[in-house]
Amino acid sequence: MDIADWLRALGMQHLEGAFVANDVDLELLPKLTAADLEALGISSVGHRRRLLDAIGKLVAETEPSAQGSGIVKLAGAFQSQASAERRHLTVMFVDLVGSTELAERLDPEDLRTTIRLYQDACSALIVTFGGFVAKYLGDGILAYFGWPRAHEDDAERSVRAGLAIAEATSRLTVPGGPLSVRIGIATGLVVVGDLIGEGAAREEAVVGETPNLAARLQQTAEPGTIVVADATRRLLGASFEMEELPAARLRGFAEPIRVWKAMNERPIAERFERRRALGLTKLVGRRRETAVLLDRWKLAKGGKGQVVLLSGEPGIGKSRIIDELRQRLSDHAFTSLRFQCSAQNIGSALHPIISRVESDCGINRNDTPTAKLAKLEILLEEEFGDATSVTPLVAALLGIPFNENYPPLGLTPRQQKAKTLETLAIEIQCLAARQPVLFSFEDIHWADPTSLEFLDIVVNRIERLPVMAILTFRSEFEAAWPSIAHVTQLSLKRLGRRYATALAKQVAAGVELPARTLEQILARTDGVPLFVEELTKAEIEAISATPRQKQYLDRATSRDVPSILHDFLMARLDRLGGAKDVAQLASCLGREFSHEMLAAVSGLQGGELEAAINRLIASELIERAGSPSTRSYMFRHALIQEAAYISLLKSRRQRLHAHIAETVEAQFPEIATQRPEWLAYHFAEGSTVTRAATYWLRAAQLAKNAYALREAAAHLQKCLEQIAKLRSIAPTAHFSEGRVQENDALVLLGDVTSLMGQLESANRYYQRAIDLIDDDDGDSNAISRKQHLQRVAVRGGAKIAYYEHGGGSDTLVIVSPLAYGLATIQPVLERLCQDFRIVTIDARGSGASDLLTRPYPIDEHVKDLRAVLGALGDKPVVGVGISAGGNTLLKLAYQEPRLFSKLVTLGTPPNNEAFNAAYMRIREEDLRREDLEGLIRSHTDLIYHEPEMLELKEQVIRDRMLLPRETILSFFEFDPTKDVTGLLNGIRLSTLVIHGRDDRLVPFSAAEQIATALPNAQLYAFEGKGHLPIFTATDEFCRVLQTFAHTGAAVREDLSL
């Protein structure tokens, strides 16, 4: 049944035209009041009474079934205040000038007739222009534009209605002259839709600043004029002639308000020319941009890999031009890889890759782990051929158990992360070996840090591969690769008029757009392709929904894009009927969502949900995503999702998020295991703070284990935010669970920031954790051992800073040149600080130590080390020397062997000749030119060459470039005192010589030379490792070091245990 059928059943089919012309359908019918019926032009009191009775009966008949629908049963989320919404609303306040004087001059009955004529004229015009008469306030009228049904141009409609009202009122004459009105119009965020009163007395309440502002503006207006707020003025664009008035000081508003007087409406052509003068883009189509992409593809196809950085504002068509490229290449053989980032998953490491792999495999939630692994194996075998070595890595990435089929990975989290990124990069190489690859990674302004690391590898790896990578992002994002030779920057501009016209006609798909309507579309969209497409679709829908519509109202561009998009999208959402609730619920899930999850949280039966989804797809608000078997959907644009989301009341959003989290936690346990940050987000938005904190903590631990340190730190900060909320609402006596969570989060944050080299921050987090613990609780001692306690030794008036960590009977003193940094040493500290007292030193010229003056040879560092050991009490320690720090250690051990119980060297060169010869030639040239960055990069390239060390390498480069110039040059200058070969025979201490078999800076032969010359040395080789196995084989290194420190033996343990 539609509105026409309903009216015919009442014998009032002659009223159909009034209902249809004013967009009143069955959904709006229950909200109509007596005033609304008058505004529709129904003058008969009897007809209005019969209609109100019929409306009441219709409401009574439909309410039970509405309460029974799944979307309303949503755990109360939609039941309370279901009709209220957050809206970007334009409010008009109309007041009759001189009403008090009229009352004095006119007979009460004549005054009643006059007021009635005035109200009828105003309400009819408000309804005609798409507004809603909310309330009569004596001789005042309150009207809404944008509710209960939004239009794309509600601000313009309100001003048109105001101009028409001012003119119509001036034609109403009474004794003493014509009537006149004052009108105020304001636009802003409100909550609207709560019903107040009963029956014909029902009113639609609106809450917010906007109605008050409109009323105050009306008071400032001259008779017969319209005063609009600045927010409304921005939405009007060039549609009307406007005159700025002096800033108004209004009662209830602290600051003066910028206000404008609205005058005549401008012709369409004049508006367009004014917009061109204000900067309407003159670029034509996408021919140039497409030609650039095709040219780069040609180069890539020939083996000269290309990267295109494609930028532009939201809705400008970044995804669309990639689709166009794919279409142009459809007759050619190539592999297409497409990845999509989203704001909601910015904290989930490698989510775009995980999503793509799961989709390509056709993995479903109900698949058993065995089935998931089988599907993954099929895909990887197709891509890699022999996938035996890579399957466990990718399975681990996807959270698929594999231990029954494959051996354990046996990797540290850092190694696993690095090897996973390397595997993903190799996948592209394998695919490129068969045919060219078109690789797109979209919306990287929302990419997680680990995905950006992956992109960094891809960008640098594909230069000699038949691969073209297109990375898209919004204009405000700064990409990291623009200066690389094979990288092209391409910025999309708005469409010109000719191409916008062609796009609108194409979207209309054969429906003839009236010239005036097409002009309105062009004027409103300003060349943004998304706006052109969507506004055209809205016009076509309007034509289909209201075939008797007599005219198309003028529309103009808005300078406030978010506002115009909100109004436009709400107009489309309001046409969805019951499917609008589904769209709003889906918007809480995120931009992408699965059919299964939406069904679970909505409670809708299969047929109901299918109908709603089909309606959303037909309206082109969402589209199918992923493989058919996964049944996933995506909002066609991130801004579409945002508009649906922000229309929900905050209280309603909160209930929905809580319901989503509880449902997913119960029915999708793999989300809690693999993506705890997703659940944490929804519990947090649902104000379920304890569970939110729990899941943020789990997410942080997973991220740290994968060495996604920035994500881990962000998760922990969010965890602490939730705990702070809990403290504010929970009595102290009941805060014990929150205190435990807070302690765990602070300790973990201390570990994470230590790994990032932020010692002061780490100490603050550790101390905060200690402060939470009761005095009689022994846990505080374990935490305090993690702290980095700065001490100072003094030599010749100069300060040498060192740090104490941990506790135990044995002391390890770790000596490294130029303070390689705790990002390298922290994993050892975490594992051994409970068993050893560990001391690290800031070499002179670095960290908190005093500056140095060149020359500052090894012999000076030996004296600094002696000063530190003196400050420690001159008791024997286990000395651990890293790289040239080993030379310092060996020299002091030769001079004063009593200071040491044992020695350990790692990657130590016995002399300058032991270094890589090619590196030494490069170093000599860089020194001659005093090229500091060249010196640092050539050195770190050899030290941090292993895949799992890429992040550390960049961190070290950044940190070293901050060192004083004298310090850098001193480190790299030729130093003859570095030579320890003549001393080795005289060092009788038990020494463990550790070296990576694949060390590229100091070849392994150097370790063999040292171990052979030392009378009491043992040699331990790290197979397949480079200069710093302290980082790349942390567990093995710590076990070897611990065993040697306690027993003096270098035992190669069974590392599979």
N, C-alpha and C positions, 0 to 999 in steps of 0.2 A: 504494500500500500504506500502511495506517495501522497503529497499534500493535496493534489487534485482529487484523488479518490476520497480522501477524508472530508473535503469540503462538499463533494457531491453527495456523500452519505448524509450530510446535514442539510442538504437542499440549498447550499450557499455557493454553488459553483461559479456564480457571477463574481465572487471575491477572489477567484484564483489569480487573476492578473495582478492584484495588489500584493498578494503573498509572494508570487514568483518574482515580480519586479524588485522586491525588497529582500530577496534571498532568504525567505523564511521557509524552512523545510520541517519535516517531522522531528528532527533532532532539536531544533530551536523552539518548537511549538510549546513544550511544557514551561518555558521560561517567559512566555508573553504575559504582560500585565494589561490592565484596562487602558493605561496610558499608551502602551504600544499599539493596541488596537485602534485607538483614536488616531495615533500618528500614521497608521496605515490608511487612514481616510474612511474608516467605518464609523459613520456619524450616528447610525441608529443605535439607541440604547438597548433595544431588544436584541438586535443582532450581536452586540458586544456581550450581553449577558449569556445568550445561548452559546456563544463561542467559549466563554470562560468556563461554563459548566461542562462543556464537552472536553475542554482541555483538562479540567480536573479529573474527569472520568478516565481519560487516556492515561494520565499520570498514575492513577490508582491501579489501572490494569497492567501497566508495564513495570512498575516498581518491583514486584516480587521476582520477575524473571531477570531484571537487571541485577538484583542482589545475588541471584544464583549464578551469574556468569563468572567464569574463571578469572577474568581480569579484575573483577570487583572483589572476589574472594581472596585476593592476594594478601593473606595474612594481615588484613586490616590496612594494608598500604594504600589501597585505593578507596577504602570505604569512608574514611574520615576526610571531610572537606574535599570530596572527589571533584566538585565542580570548580573549586577555587584554583586559580593559576597565577603565576608570575607573568606579567605582560608588559611589553613596551607600548604604553598606551598614550594616546593623545586625548586630552580632556578639554572640553569647552564649557565655559561658564557664561551664560547670557543673563543680563539683568536689564529690566525695563527702567528707563530713565524717568525720574519724576513721578513715581507711583504714589508717593505720599500726597503730592499736590493733586494728582488725579482723584484720589479718594476724597479730597476736600471739595473738588469741583463737581464730581459726578454722583448721581443717585446710586446707591449700592447695587441695584439691579443692573443699571447701565454699566457700572464698573465691572460687575461680574461678566457681562457680555463682552466688554472690551478686553478684559484679561483672557477670556476664553478665546477670542479671535486671535489675540497675540500668541497664546500658547499653541493654538492649532497651526498657525502659520509657521512658527518656529519648529515645532515637532515634525511637521510634514517635510520641511526642508532638511532637517537633520536626518530623517529616515531616507529621504531621496538621495542624499549624498553618502549613504552607507553608515551613518552614525546610529547610536543607540541612546534613546532618552532614558536616563537613569532615574531622574528625580525632578519633581516640581517643588521649588522652594519659594512659596508665595508667588512673587512676580519674577523669580529667578528660575533658570533651567540649567540642570547639570546633564551633560551629554558626553558619551564616550565614542571615540573613533579607534577601532582596533579590537573591540569586544562587543558581543560574544563571537563575532566573526571578524577576523583580520582581513585587511586589504593591503596591497603593496604600497599604497600611497595615502595612508590614513591622515598624515599631517596635511597633505594638500587638500584632501576631502574636507577636513575641518575648516580650513580657511575659505574654501569655496562656499561651504555651508554658511560660514559667518558673513561673507560678503552678500550672499543671497538673503540672509535673515535681515541684515541691516537695510538692504534695499526694500524688502517686502514690508518690514515694519514701518518704514517711512511713508508707505502708501496707505497705512491705516490711520485714518484721521478721527479725531474726537474734538469736542468743543475745546477750543484753545489752541488747536494746531495738530500736526502729525505726531505720531509716536516715534520714539527713538530708543535705541539699545546701546549698551556697552558690552563688549565681548572680550574675554580673556581666554587665551589658548596656551596650554603647556604640554610638554611631552616628557615622559620619563617612566621609570620602573614602578609598577604598582602590583598589589595583590588584588585581584578582582574575581568576583563570581560567587561570593558567599551570599546566600539568600537570607533576607531579614523580613519578618512579617509573614502573614498568611494570606492566601487567596489573592484577591485583587489588590490588596495592600502590600504585596510582596515588593521588595526593592533589592537591587543588586548592589551590594556594598563594594566600595573601592577603598583601599588603604594605601597610604603613601603620601609623599610630599606633593605630588603632581596636582591633585585636585585643589589643595590649598593655594598652590602657586597660581593656578588658573583663576581662582576666585579673587586673589589679591591683584592680579594683573587687570582683571575686569574693573576693579575700583579705580585704577589709574587711567583708564581709557576715557577719551573725550566722547561725548554722545555721537553715535553713528559710526564709531571706529572699532577696529580690532587691534588688540595688543597681544603679541606672541612672545614667548620665552625664546632665549637664544638656541636652546636645543631643538625647538621646533623650526626655527629659522634655518638651521643647518640642514634639516631634512627637506626644506622647501627648494633648496638649490636656486635655480634661476626662474622658477615658475611664476613668481609674483614680483611686482615692484614693491620694494621694502624701504622703509625709512627708519634709520636707527634713532631711537629716542634717548634722552639722558638716562643714565643708569638709575633704576628705581630702588628706593629704600622701602622695603615692604615689611609690614608687621609680621613677626615670626621668622624672619630671615636675617641672619647675622650680617651678611655682606650685601652690598648693592647688587642688584640683578640687572644684567644687560637685557634690554628689551627692544622690540621693533614694532613698527606699525605696518600692518599688511594693507596693501592698496590694490591696484588693478592686477589682474592675471595677464601674464605676457603671452603673446602668440607662440605657438610651437617653434616656428622658424627663428624667432628672435632668441628664444631660450637656447636653441642649438648653437647659434652663432656665439652667444655669450660663453657657452661652455667651451667652444673651440678656442676662444680668446683666453680662457682660463687654463688651457693646457690639454685639451683633448688630443689624444695621440694621433699623429698623422701617418704612422707606419701602416703598411698595407699587408693584410693577410699573414700567412706564415711561409710564403715562398722562400724568402731568404733563409729563415731558420731551418726549413726543411732541406734546402740545398746544402747548408752547412753540415747537417746531420748525414745526408747522403754522401757528401764528400769525405767526411770522417769515416763513414762505414767502408767506403772504397779503400781508404788507406788501411783500415783495420783488416779488411778481408785479405789484403795483400801481405799480412804479417807484421804491419806496423801498428801495434795496438794503440787505441785512442781512448781518451777520457773526455767526456763532455760534462761540464758543470752547468746544469740547466736551472736557472733561478727565475723567480717571478712572484708576484703577490698571490694570495689565495684566490683560486678560481680563474687564474689567467690561462690555464690550459696546458700545464706541464705534462700531466698524464696523457692528455689528448694527443699531443704532438708525438709522444712516444708510440701511442697506438697507431698513429698515422704512418710512422716509420715502419712499424712492424707490418702494416698492411701493404706498404710499397715493396717490402721485401718478401711478401708471401709466396712469390713464384721462385724464390731462391732457397737453397738449402742452408739453413742456419739453426742454431740452438738458441732458444729464448729463455733467459733467466730473469725473473721479476721478483723483487723484494719490496715490501711495504712496511714503513715505520709508522708508529702511532704514538700519540702523546701519552696514552694510558700505559703503554708498555715501555716507556723510556727507562724504567728501572730494571727491566728484565734483560739480562745479558743475552745477546744473539737471538732475541725473539724473532726478528724478521727471517733469519736463516732457519730457525727451528720450524716456524710456520710453513715456510716454503718446502722444506724437506718432508714434513708430515703430509702436506698436501700432495706432493709429487708421489709419495708412497701410497697414498690412499688409506692412510691409517685412520681408523675409527676408534672412538673411545671404548666401545664394547669389545674391541679386539683383545684377545689374550696377549700376554707378553710374547708368547711364542709366535703368534700370528703377526704381531707388530714387527718382531725381529725378522721374520721370513719376508715380509713386504720390504723392509729396509734392505735386506740382503739382495733381493731382486733388483732394486733400484741401483744399489752401489755396484753390483756386478755389471750392470749395463753401462755404468759411467766409468768405472775403474778397471773393469776386466777382473783381475784378481783383487778382490776386496778384503782378503783375510786380515790384513793389517789395519785397515781403516774402519772396518765395521764396528769393532768395540768402541772406538773414539766417537763415532757418530751416534751409536746406540746410547752411549753415556750422555751425550749432548741432549738426546731426546728423552732421557730417563727410562730407557728400555733395558731391563735386566739381560745380561748376556753371558754370565759366568758359567752356565752349564755348557755353552757352546764354544767359548773362547777363554784363553787364560786371562788372569787379572792384568790390568794395565801396568801396575807397578810404578806409577808416576806420581810425582808430587803435583799438587794442584796447579802450580805454575807451569810445570812441564805439560800437564794435560791440556791446559788452556792453550799453550803455544802450539802443541802438536795438533790440536783441534783446528786452530786457525790455519795452520800449515796445510792440513788435510783439505779444508774447504778451498784453499787457494789451489791446491793440486787438482781438485775436482774440476776447476775451471780449465786448468791446463789439459787435463784428459779430454774434456769435451771439445776444447779448441783443436786438439790433435786430429779430431774427426771432421769437424766442419766449423766455420766461423761462429762465434758466440756473440749475441746481443744481450748485454747484462745491464739491468736497470735496478737502481736502488732508490726508492722514492721517499720523499719527505724526510731527508736525513737531518733536518733540524730537530726531529724527534728521535734520532738514533741514540741507542745506548752507547756508552763509551767503548764497550768491547766490540760492538759492530763497527764503530768508527776505526778501531784498530784493524779489523778485518779489511775495511775499505782501504786503509793505508797500505796494507800488503798488496791488495788487488791493484791499486793505482800504480804502485812501483813494479809489480810483477808482470803486467800485461804488455809492456812496451814492445816486446818482440814476439807477441802472440797475435793470432787473428781474432782479437777480442775488442769489442767496443763497449765501454762502460758509460752509462748515463746516470748521473747522480743529480737528483732534483731536490730543491730546497727553497724555502721562502727567502725573500730578498734580504731580510735582516740577519740571516745566518751567514757567518764568515767561513767559507771552506778553507781547508788547510793546504790545498794543492795547486793553486792558480799559477804558480811560477814554474811548474814542471813543463818540460818541452812538449810532451805529447798530450797536454791538457788544454782543452779549449773552453773558454767561458762563453755562455750564451744566455742572454737575458731576454725573456719574453715580455713584450709590451702589449698594450691593449689594442684591440682591433680597430681599424678605421671604419668609417661609416659604410662603405661599399661592402666590405667583407662581413660586417655585423649584420647588414641587411640580408646577405646571402645565407648566413648562418641561421637567422630567424626564419627565413622561408624554408630552409631545409628541415628545421625542427617542426615546422607547421605541417610537413608531410602531405602537401596537396590541399590543405584547408586554406581557403583564400583569406588572407588577413586584410581587413580594410586599411586603406592608406593611413587613416588617422591612428588606427591601432598600432600599425608598424612604426609610425613616427613616435608614438608613446614608448614603445619598446626600446627604440634606439636612444631616446632621450633619457630613459631610466637607467639603462645598463652601462652607458659610457664606455662601451667596448670591451667589458670584461666578459669573456666567453661564457663562463658559468651563469652569469646573470642574464645574458642574452638567451641562452638555452632555457633556463628555468622560468624566466618571465614569459617567454613565448609559450611554453607549456601551460603556464597558469592562464594565459589568455585563451588558449584553445580549450582548456577545461571549462573556463567561464562561458565560452560560447556554447559548449555542449550542455552545460548545466542550466543555462538560462537562455534558451533560444529566443525568448521574447524580449530580451534586453534591448532597449531602444537606442542606447548610445554608449560610447566608450569614453570614460572620463579622462581628462588630461592628466598626464603623469610627468614627473621631472626627476632628474637625477638627485641623489643625496650625496652630500659631501661626507656624511658619516656612514661609511660602508657597513660596519657591523649592525647599525640600526636598520638600515634599509634591507639588509639581508634577513634580519630577524623578522621584520614586518612581512617581507615577501614569503619567507618560509612558513610563518604562522598562518598566512592565508592559505597555503597549500595543505598544511596540517589540519586546519579547521575543516577542510572538505573531506577528510578521511572517515568521518563518523567514528565508529568504535575502533577502527584500526589506529586512530590517533593514540589511544592508550597504549597499544602495542609498540608504536614507534617511540613513545616516551620511555616505556620500560626498556626497550632495546637500547636506547641512548644511554641508560645507566650501565649497561653491560660493556659498552665501549663501541668504537667504530666498527669492529668486526665481532660477530657473534655467531654461535652455532644454533641450528634449529633445535637440537637436543637441549641445550642449555636454556634457550628462550622458552621452550615448552615446560621445562622443569620449574622455572621461576614464575611463569605466568599462570600456571594451573589450567590453561585452556585445553579443551579437548582437541583431538587431531583436526577435525573439520573446521572448528572455529579458528584455530591458529593458522591453518592453511589459507583460509579465506582472508584473514587479516594480512598475512605475508604477501599473498597474491595482490591484494589491494595496494600495499606499499610498493611492490615491484612495478605494478601497472602505473602507479603515480611517479615512478622513477625516483623515489626517495632512497630506495635501497636496491642493491643488485646482488646476484649470486656470486659467491667467491669460492675459490678452491675447487677441488674436484667434485663431481656430482655425488660421489659416495659420502663425502663429509657433510654435505648439506649446510654450508655456511653462507653467511650473508654479510654485506658491507654497506654502510651508508655511502652514497655516491660521493660525498665530500665530507671532510671533517667538520666543516662549518654547518652542514645539515644536521649532523649529530648534536653539535653544540647548541643549535637553536632549539631542537626538541628538548634537550636536557634542561636548559635554563628556563624553559616555560614552566617547569615543575616547581611547586612550592619547595622551599628548603626543607621543611618538615616532612613533606612527601618524599623527597629525594632520600632523606635520612632513613625513613622506614623502608624504602625500596632497596637501598644499599644493604641494610641489615638483613632483609629477607633474602636478597641475592646471596650474600655471604653464607648465611645459615643453610640455604638450600644447596649451594655448590659444595660446601664443606661436607654435607651429609651424603650427597649423591655423586659427587665427582672427587673422590679421595686423591686421584692422581694430581689434581690441581694443588692440593695442600702439600703434596710431596715435591712436585717439580716446579711449581710457580707460587710459592707462599706469598710473594709480594703482591700477587693479584688479589688473594683473599685479604691480605693486610689492608690494601687500599679500600676494599668494600666494607670491611669491618670498621675502618677508621671513618669513612664517610657516613656509616650507619651509627656512629657514636658508640660502638661496642669496643671501648678503648682497651680493655684487658686483652681481648682476643686479637685486636689489631696489633698491640705491642708484641704479643707472642709470635705472630706471623711475620712481623717486620724483623724480629730477632732471628727467626729461622732463615728468612731471606738473606739477611746479612751474612750469616754463617756460610750459606751456600755460595754466595758471591765471593767471600774471602777464600773459600776452598778452591774456587776457580780463578783466583787472583784478579777478580774484577773489583779492585780496591775502591774506586770511586763510587761504584754502585753500592758496595758494602757500607761505606761511610754514610751515604745518603739514606740507606735503609735504617741504619742505627740512629741517625738524627730523627727520623720519623718515629722510630720506636720511643725515643726519649720524649718527643712531643706528646705522644699518647699517654705516657706515664705521667707527665706533668698535668695533663687533663684529669687523669685518675686521681692524682693527689689533691687536686682542687675540689673534687666532689666526694672523695672518700674520707671518712674520719680516720685520724691517725692510727687508731687501734685496729682498723680493718685494712691497713695499707700494706700488710706484710707481703702479699703476692707481688704487688707493684714494686716493693723495695727489692725483692729478689731479681725481678726482671731488670730493674734499673741498674743494679749491680752488674749483672751479666752483660748488659748493653754497654756500660761504661768500660768494663774490662776489655770487651771485644773491640770497642772503638779505640781504646789505647793500643791494642795490638795492630789494628788496621793503620792508624796514623803513624805508628812506629815504622811499619813497612813502607809508608810513604815518606819517611825521613823527617816527620814533623815531631821532633822530640819534646818540645815544650808543650804542645797540645796533648801529646800522649801522656806526659806526666800529669797534666791537669785531669785528664780522664781517669787515670789510675788513682789519683788522690781523691777524686770525688767518689770513686768506688770504695776506697778504704774508709772514707768518712761515713759511709752508709752502714758499715759493719759495727756491731756491738763490740765493746772493748774486750770482752771475754771470748770473742770468736776468733779462732786461729786462722781463718781464711785471709785476714788482712795481711799476714806475713807473706803468704804466697803471692798476693797482688803486689806488695811493696817490692818484692824481688824483681818484678818486671820494670820497675821505674828506672829511668836514666838519670842517676844522681851526679850532677856536675861537680867536679872538684878542680882545684887549681894547684899546679906545681910551678915554682918560680926558679928560673935560671938566669943569672946575670941581670936581674931586674925585669926579665921578659916573662910573660904569663903563658904557660902551656896548659890548656884545658884537657881534662880527661873525665871519663864517666864510669861510675861503678854500677853494676847490675847484679841481681841475683844474690846468692849466698851459698856458702859451703866451705869446707875445710881447705879445698884447693882453689887457687886463683889462676884464671886464664887471662893473660894480657895479650890483646890482639893489636898488632901493629900494622897499619896500612898506610901507604903513601897518599898524601893529599886527601885523606879521609874518604875512602871509597864510599862511605856512607852507610847508615844503618839499614837502608833498603837492601843492602847486600848482607849485612851481618845480623839483622833482626831475626831471620828464621833460626839462626843458631842460638840467639838469646832466648827466644821463646822455648826452645827445646831443652836447653841446658841451664837456664838461670836458677832452677830449683836445686841443682846439684853442685854448681860452681859459682864462685864469685868471679864475674867477668868484667874486665876493664878494657875500654876502648879509648883511643886518644885522637884528639884533633891535632894533626900535624901543624907545625908553625906555618902561619900564613893562611890557615883554613879554619872554618868553624869559629869557636869562641876563643881560640888562641890568638896571641898577638901577631902582628904582621912580621914579615921577614924582609931582609935586605939581601939582594944578590951580591956575590954568590953565597948560596946556602947549601953546601954539599952534604952527603950522607953523614959525614963525621959530626956535623952540627946536629942532625937528627938523632945521632947516637947519644949525644950529651943531653938532648931533650928527654929521651927515653930514660936515661939514667936519673934525671931529676924526678920523673914520674915515679920510678921504682923507689926512689928515696922517700918520696911522699907517702908511698904505700908501706914503708917500714923496712925496706931492704930485706924482706923475707923472700925465700925462694918461690918463684912462680913458674907456671908453664907458659913459655913464650910462644905465641903463634904469629908468624910473620907472613903477610900477604904480599906477593909480588916483591917489589923493592923494599917493602917493610921487612922482608926476610933478611935482606942485606944489613939493615940497621940492627936487627936482632942478633945476627951472627957476629957482627963486629963487637957488640957489647958483651956477648957471651964469651968471646975470646979474651976480652979485657978483664971481665969480672965474672967468671963462671959461677961463683957462689950465689949470684942473684937468681939463678934459674935451677929448677929441678929437671926440666925436660924442655926440648925445643921442637917446634913444628914449623916447617916452611911450606908455603903453597905458591907454586908458580914463580919461584924465585930465580933470577938470573945470576950466575956466579960473577959475571962481569958484563961490560957493555957489548962484547963480541957475541954474547949468547943470544941477543935479540935477533928477531927476524931481519935479515939483511936488507930486503926490499923496503921494509918499514923504516929502517934506519936512514936509508937514502931519502925517503919522503920527509922524514922528520927533520933531517938536516936542511932541506930546502925550505920547509915551513919555518924553521927557526931563523934562517937567513932573512926571510921576508917578514918575520914576526907575525905570522898568520896564526893567531890564537885559535880561531875556530878550526882551521885546518889541522893544527897540532892535536886538538882534542878529538876531532872526528876520526882521523887516521888511527889514533890510539884505541878509541872505543870500538871502532869497527872490528879490530882484531880480538878485543877482549870479550865483547858482547855479540859474537857472531851467531850464536845458537838461537833458533826460533823463539824459545821461551824467554829470551833475554831482551826482546825488542823493546818492551815497555821500560825496563830498567835502563837500557841503553839511552833512550831519549831523556829519561829523568836525569841520568848522570851527565849527559851533555848540557842540559839546562843548568844543573847545579854547578858544574865546572866553569861554565861561561860567566857565572856570577862571582867567581873567585877573583882576587886582585890580579892585575896583570903581572906583577912581579912574582907572585906565587906560581902562576902557570908557566912562565918562562923558566923559573928556577927548577921546576919539576922536569922539564924537557931538555934543559941544557946538559951538555956533556959533562959527566962527573967522574973523574978518574978514581975518586975514593969509594966508588960503588964496588970496585973489584975486591972480592973476598977469597979468591982462589988460593992466595998464599997463606991464609989463616986457617983453612979448613982442617988441615992435619993436626992443628993444635987444639981443636975443640973436642973435648972428651965426653961431653954431655950426651945422654941418650937423645937421639934426634930422629924425628919422623919426617921424611921428605915426601911431600904430596905433590902430584903433578897430573894435569890432564893429558891424556895420551894425544889428544888432538889440539893442544895449545898452539894457536897461530901467532901469538906474540913472542913467547919464549918456548922454543921447541923442546920436546921431551928429553932430548939429549942433554940439556942443561941440568935436569934433575938427576940424570944418571951420573953426570960429572960430579955434582955435589955429594950424592950418596956414596960414590966410590971414594972420594977424598976424605970424608968424615970417618973417624975411627969407629964410631958407635952409632951408625945410621941404618935406618930401614927405609926402603923405597916403597911407596904405595901409589899405584897408577889407577887413575879413574878412566876406565875404558870409554872411548867415544865422547869424552868431555873436553872442554876447552880450558881457558885460563882460570876460570872461577867455578870449580865444582862445588864450592861452598854454597853457591846459589842453585846450580842446575842439578845437583845430587845431594840436596840438603840432608835427607834422612841418613844416607850412607855416610856422608861426611861427619855428621854428629856422632854416629855410632863408632866410627873409627877414632875420632878425636877423644870421645869419652873413654873408650877402652884403653887407648894409649896413655891418656892422662892418669888413669887409675892403675894400670898394670905395666906400662912401658912396652906393651906388645902391639904390633899392627896386625890385627886379625881380620881377614876378609870373611865376613859373616855370610850366612845364607840369606840373601836379601829377599827371597821369596817368602820367608816366614813372616 
